[in-house]
Amino acid sequence: MTGARPSPTDIASQQTGQHNGTHRAPAPVLTLAGVTLTLGDRTILHDANFAVNQGEFIGVLGPNGAGKTTLMRAILGLVPASHGAIRVLGEPVARGNAKIGYMPQTRTALASRRVRGRDFVAMAADGHRWGLPRADAATRADVARVLDLVGATALADRPLSELSGGERQRLLLAQCLLGDPKLLLLDEPLISLDPNHQRGVVELVRRVQRELGIAVLFSAHELNPLLNALDRVLYLGNGVAALGSVDEVITAPVLSRLYGSPIEVMRMKGRIFVMSGDVEVEKHDHEHEHDHGHDRGGHGHAHDHGHAHGNNNDNTHGHTHDA
C-alpha cells in the first residue's frame, strides 16, 4: 500500500468508474454501496463499499461465520440489505437474476442420484431441481455447449452416482454457465474434495472464467488452493470486508483486525499460512460448521447468465481498503 489511504467516497467513485476525465473504466459487474447485512441481531457486514470488475477472479475468504454465504445470498436477492444498495451490472439485486450463475454450498445429496449428467445440467434451465427436465432444442444445445465448455461431454450419459466429486463439480459448474452468466457465485466448491480435485476445480473455473471474460466470486476456507488463480481477495470478518491483492490483504495487521485477535501470516515455499499462535486458523475453521445462514437448498442457479468481457486493469487494482 502506498500513498494516502483513500476515503470510502474516493473508493466508491473509483470503483463505479465515475470519473470526470475522458477515460472511463468499464462498468463494474457488482457494486456494494454503504451495504449493511444483518441476520437477526447479528451484523454480518457493516457499511461495505466495493466493486468487482469484469473478468476478475475474486477469492472470498474469512473465518467461520464471517458471512461468505450470506453475502452471496444477498447478491442473489435472497437476503435483503439493512442499509445501502447492491447492484449487478448497474441494476438493483433481484431474485432470479438471469445474469448470475450460482453454485450453493449444500451438495451432499448428489452422490446417490441416478440422473444422467446431461439431464442434471438441464434441470437448471427451467428451474426444475428434482424432476426430469423438459428441454427444448435450444436448451439441449445450450446444455451441450456448457458440457463441452467444462470438459464434461463424456459425463453426459453417466449417472451422478457413478461420478467422482470432481466430476460432479464439473456438472455443477456447467449448470451455472447455462445462458452465459456475467457473474458466477461459487460457494465453497472445494468442500470434501481431495487436494488433486481441488486443484482441478480451481484450474477449470479459472480457464472458463478467462475464456468467457466473466467475473467470479469463489468462496473457500483456505487461501492456498486459490493462490495461482486470484486477481484479488475479499476477506470478511468482524463485519468488515478487506478487498485487494493477496499481498495487500493477507497481512498480520489486516487479518488481526478481521479475526479480532492477533494473527500471524507466514509464507513458505509458495504457500501462505494464517496462524493464531500455533494453530493454522483456516484449517481450524474448516473443521467446524460453515457460515451462519448458509443455503440449505439443493444445487441451483439464479437463472443466471450473460457474457461479459472485461479486463483487470481498472484503477481499483492496487488499492486495499476496508470495504
Secondary structure, DSSP 8 states (H G I E B T S, - for coil): --SS---HHHHHHHHTT--SSS------SEEEEEEEEEETTEEEEEEEEEEE-TT-EEEEE-STTSSHHHHHHHHTTSS--SEEEEEETTEE--TT-TTEEEE-S--GGGGG---BHHHHHHHTTTT-SSS-----HHHHHHHHHHHHHTT-GGGTTSBGGGS-HHHHHHHHHHHHHTT--SEEEEESTTTT--HHHHHHHHHHHHHHHHHHT-EEEEE-S-SGGGTTT-SEEEEEETTEEEEE-HHHHSSHHHHHHHHTS--EEEEETTEEEEEETTEEHHHHHHTS---TT---S-S---S--------S-STTTT--EE-
